[in-house]
Amino acid sequence: MIRSTRALLLAAVATVGVLLAGCGGGGSDPLATQPAAPSAQGTVRIGSANFTENRLIAEIYATALETRGVAVERSFGIGSRETYYPALQRGEIDLVPDYTGNLLQFLDPQATATASDQVYQQLTTKVDPNLQLLQQSAAEDKDAVVVTRAYATQNNLRSIQDLAPLCPTVSFGGPPEFQQRSYGVPGLQRNYNCSFREFRALDAGGPLTVAALRDGTVQAADLFTTDAAIPENDFVVLEDPRSNFAAQNVVPVVNRAKSGDPRVTDTLNQISARMDTAQLTQLNQRLAGPDRPDPATVARDWLNSAGIN
């Protein structure tokens, strides 16, 4: 009887373990939870982070490469840089759109470059030797400390420096990784002596963060400067006089095993040469519009307008 009871308990524990593993939050993409075999020769597997803009840029890359006859696999929404960059290194994905300053600080938390060209040059020396940076785009999307118009007016805020004395009273919201990244909470503490009352882990420039800022659950938040929610809600982007947030130009990062195909490098460099911040902001606004268009349609329309077809 005792042995039978123990067996039942062990079975129950095992069942709970399986259920918990199934609720681990890894998402539907297999790359987020388990290793994947490298893509087939002649095929480019494209990954992305798990926010709308990055998925869209990845879709622009994918659509453009397909029009040039390159076989493409899509593995979008992998997760944060902490997940997709190791996947690049392991060869599980071949290409991802990234942002120069944040990638540099991910690879070298002590990096001090903040200007666009300096960031890019330093980054070329830090990426894995099996990876290659292609041309960076003029399109830039930076993290920013954002507050509501009412909060900015009430406290006479124009910059993060103005916010610093209020930080002990501020609940701050953003993606979970912002709490550890060098330009996140540690950077704001280092550069502005800003220690928040609390940090609320929300999402990466997504509806949770926007809603929390709008309803006052948080008084300040990390949003991306091209986010359509900023003008839609009349939010205020606080100036960053101490350059806590480095330049964040969009850049393709590709495995060298796949960058030898001129169709890949030439196409991606054309995209970088023809996209700017205003266009990227407009693309985000269109995706957030009332008709909620399919990202593939938005990608094709932009490529046609840029003459990349």
C-alpha positions in Angstrom: 0.0 0.0 0.0 2.8 2.4 0.9 4.6 1.6 -2.4 1.4 2.1 -4.3 0.9 5.5 -2.7 4.4 6.5 -3.5 4.0 5.5 -7.1 0.8 7.6 -7.4 2.6 10.6 -5.9 5.5 10.3 -8.3 3.2 10.0 -11.2 1.3 13.1 -10.1 4.5 15.0 -9.7 5.6 14.0 -13.2 2.3 15.0 -14.6 2.5 18.5 -13.0 6.1 18.8 -14.3 4.8 18.2 -17.8 2.0 20.7 -17.4 4.3 23.3 -16.1 6.8 22.8 -18.9 4.0 23.3 -21.4 3.2 26.7 -19.7 6.8 27.9 -19.8 6.1 31.0 -21.9 8.4 30.1 -24.7 5.8 30.9 -27.3 5.0 28.9 -30.4 8.3 29.3 -32.1 10.5 26.1 -31.6 13.6 28.2 -31.6 12.5 29.8 -28.3 12.4 26.4 -26.6 14.7 23.9 -28.2 17.6 23.8 -30.7 16.9 23.8 -34.4 18.9 22.2 -37.2 20.6 24.7 -39.5 18.7 25.7 -42.6 19.3 23.9 -45.8 22.0 25.0 -48.2 20.6 27.9 -50.4 17.9 28.7 -47.8 17.9 31.7 -45.5 16.1 31.3 -42.2 15.1 34.7 -41.0 14.3 35.4 -37.3 13.0 38.4 -35.5 12.4 39.7 -32.0 8.9 39.5 -30.5 7.6 43.0 -31.2 5.7 44.3 -34.2 8.3 46.6 -35.9 11.0 44.0 -35.8 8.7 41.4 -37.3 7.8 43.8 -40.0 11.4 44.5 -40.9 12.1 40.8 -41.0 9.1 40.4 -43.3 10.5 43.1 -45.6 13.8 41.2 -45.7 12.0 37.9 -46.4 9.7 39.3 -49.1 12.5 41.1 -50.9 14.8 38.0 -50.9 12.0 35.8 -52.2 11.5 38.2 -55.2 15.2 37.7 -56.0 14.8 34.0 -56.0 16.2 33.2 -52.6 14.5 30.4 -50.7 13.3 31.8 -47.3 12.1 30.3 -44.0 10.4 32.6 -41.5 11.0 32.1 -37.7 9.6 35.3 -36.4 8.9 36.3 -32.8 11.7 34.3 -31.3 12.1 36.6 -28.2 14.6 39.1 -26.9 18.2 39.5 -28.0 19.2 37.2 -25.2 17.4 34.5 -27.2 17.9 35.2 -30.8 21.5 36.2 -30.8 22.7 32.9 -29.5 20.4 31.2 -32.1 22.3 33.2 -34.7 25.6 32.1 -33.3 24.5 28.4 -33.3 23.3 28.7 -36.9 19.7 28.0 -36.0 18.7 31.2 -37.8 20.7 33.0 -40.5 19.5 36.5 -40.5 17.8 39.0 -38.1 17.2 42.7 -38.2 18.8 44.3 -35.2 19.6 47.8 -33.7 23.2 48.9 -33.5 23.5 50.6 -30.1 21.6 48.0 -28.1 23.4 45.2 -29.9 26.7 46.8 -29.1 25.9 47.2 -25.4 24.6 43.6 -25.3 28.0 42.4 -26.6 30.0 44.9 -24.6 28.3 46.4 -21.6 31.3 48.8 -21.2 31.0 50.3 -24.6 30.8 54.1 -24.6 30.1 54.9 -28.2 26.8 56.7 -28.7 27.1 58.4 -32.2 25.8 56.4 -35.1 29.0 55.9 -37.1 31.1 55.2 -33.9 28.6 52.7 -32.7 28.6 50.9 -36.0 32.4 50.8 -36.2 32.7 49.4 -32.7 30.0 46.9 -33.4 31.9 45.4 -36.4 34.7 44.4 -34.0 32.3 42.8 -31.4 30.0 40.5 -33.4 30.8 36.8 -33.6 33.3 36.2 -36.4 30.8 33.8 -38.0 28.4 36.7 -38.3 28.5 39.8 -40.6 26.9 43.2 -40.2 25.6 44.5 -43.5 25.1 48.2 -44.2 23.2 50.0 -41.4 20.1 52.0 -42.3 19.4 55.6 -41.6 16.2 54.3 -40.0 16.6 54.5 -36.2 14.4 53.3 -33.4 15.6 54.1 -30.0 14.5 53.2 -26.5 13.1 56.3 -24.7 11.8 57.3 -21.4 8.2 58.3 -22.0 5.6 60.0 -19.8 2.1 61.3 -20.3 1.5 64.9 -21.4 -0.3 65.6 -18.1 2.6 64.2 -16.0 5.2 66.2 -18.0 3.2 69.4 -17.6 2.5 68.9 -13.9 6.2 68.3 -13.1 7.7 70.6 -15.8 9.5 67.7 -17.4 11.5 67.9 -20.6 14.4 65.5 -20.0 15.3 62.5 -18.0 17.5 64.8 -15.9 14.3 66.7 -14.9 12.7 63.3 -13.9 15.6 62.3 -11.8 14.5 64.0 -8.5 11.1 62.3 -8.9 12.5 58.8 -9.5 12.0 57.6 -5.9 8.3 58.2 -6.4 8.0 56.7 -9.9 6.7 53.3 -10.9 8.4 52.5 -14.2 7.2 50.0 -16.8 8.9 48.2 -19.6 10.1 44.8 -21.0 11.5 42.5 -18.3 15.0 42.7 -19.9 15.1 46.5 -19.4 15.7 45.9 -15.7 19.1 44.3 -16.4 20.4 45.7 -19.6 23.2 48.2 -19.3 21.2 51.0 -21.0 18.1 50.2 -18.9 17.6 50.6 -15.2 21.4 50.3 -14.5 22.1 53.0 -17.1 19.5 55.4 -15.8 20.9 54.9 -12.3 24.5 55.4 -13.5 23.9 58.4 -15.8 21.1 60.2 -14.0 21.2 58.9 -10.4 17.6 57.7 -11.1 16.4 54.9 -8.8 12.7 54.1 -9.4 10.3 53.3 -6.6 9.5 50.1 -8.5 9.9 48.4 -11.9 6.9 46.7 -13.5 7.8 44.1 -16.0 5.4 44.6 -18.9 6.1 44.1 -22.7 8.5 45.5 -25.3 6.8 48.6 -26.6 3.5 46.8 -26.6 -0.1 47.3 -25.4 0.6 46.4 -21.8 3.1 49.2 -21.4 1.0 51.7 -23.3 -2.1 50.9 -21.2 -0.2 51.1 -17.9 1.2 54.5 -18.8 -2.1 55.7 -20.0 -4.0 54.7 -16.9 -1.4 55.8 -14.4 -0.3 52.3 -13.3 3.2 53.6 -14.2 4.3 57.2 -14.3 7.1 56.6 -16.9 7.9 53.8 -19.3 10.3 52.5 -21.9 8.9 52.8 -25.4 10.4 52.9 -28.8 10.7 56.3 -30.6 8.9 55.1 -33.7 6.0 53.7 -31.8 2.7 54.9 -33.2 1.3 54.9 -29.6 3.4 58.0 -28.7 1.6 60.5 -31.0 -1.7 58.7 -30.7 -1.7 59.2 -27.0 0.1 62.5 -27.0 2.9 61.0 -24.8 6.1 62.9 -24.2 9.5 61.5 -25.1 12.0 62.9 -22.5 15.2 64.2 -23.9 18.4 62.2 -23.1 21.1 64.8 -22.6 23.6 62.3 -21.3 23.1 59.8 -24.1 22.1 56.9 -22.0 20.5 55.5 -25.2 23.0 55.1 -28.0 22.2 55.4 -31.7 19.9 52.6 -32.7 20.1 52.2 -36.5 18.5 49.2 -38.1 21.1 46.7 -39.3 20.9 43.2 -40.8 23.0 40.6 -39.0 23.6 37.6 -41.2 25.6 34.4 -40.9 28.6 34.5 -43.2 27.7 31.1 -44.5 24.7 32.8 -46.2 26.1 36.3 -46.9 28.3 35.0 -49.7 25.2 35.0 -52.0 25.2 38.5 -53.7 21.4 38.3 -54.0 21.3 38.3 -50.2 23.8 41.1 -49.4 22.8 43.3 -52.3 19.1 43.1 -51.6 19.5 43.8 -47.8 21.9 46.7 -48.5 19.4 48.2 -50.9 16.7 48.0 -48.2 19.1 49.7 -45.7 19.9 52.4 -48.1 16.3 53.3 -48.9 14.7 53.2 -45.4 14.7 56.1 -43.0 13.2 56.9 -39.6 10.2 58.7 -41.0 9.3 55.8 -43.2 9.7 53.3 -40.4 7.5 55.4 -38.2 4.8 55.6 -41.0 5.0 51.8 -41.3 4.4 51.4 -37.6 1.5 53.8 -37.8 -0.1 51.9 -40.7 0.2 48.6 -38.8 -1.5 50.2 -35.8 -4.2 51.7 -37.9 -7.9 50.8 -37.6 -7.8 48.4 -40.6 -4.9 46.4 -39.0 -3.3 45.4 -42.4 -1.4 42.1 -42.8 2.4 42.8 -42.3 3.1 41.0 -45.5 1.0 43.5 -47.4 2.7 46.4 -45.7 6.1 44.9 -46.5 5.2 44.5 -50.2 3.8 48.0 -50.5 6.9 49.5 -49.0 9.2 47.5 -51.2 7.2 48.6 -54.3 7.4 52.2 -53.2 11.2 51.9 -52.7 11.6 50.3 -56.1 12.8 47.0 -54.6 10.8 44.4 -56.5 
